[in-house]
Amino acid sequence: MKHYAVAELEITDPSWVQDYVTHVTPMVERHGGRYLARTPRVAQLEGDRPVAPLTLIIEWPSEEAARAFYESDEYRPFRERRAAGARNEFRLVAGEDVTGAAKVG
């Protein structure tokens, strides 16, 4: 089942960003991930929680692929720099409809 990494970031120290994008983008692709969005353009349609300055969505072929990337030694130093240089919300969402009403993934 496909899974989706959804991250909301507020960058507090931009010194890590270019190196992260340069190295992590191909790293994600090597682990089977595909960027669907990396953008500040998010429209708030409902709710009161503030929209993060940057949102990203990565499609993964499986939960295992996503976790293997996230927990890899290769990604660890980049993850640590991102965590130190931004306020982050990072979630992994299963590509499923628990009601069974929609065809998903």
Secondary structure, 3 states (H helix, E strand, C coil): CCEEEEEEEEECCHHHHHHHHHHHHHHHHHCCCEEEEEECCCCCCCCCCCCCCEEEEEEECCHHHHHHHHCCCCCHHHHHHHHHHEEEEEEEEECCCCCCCCCCC
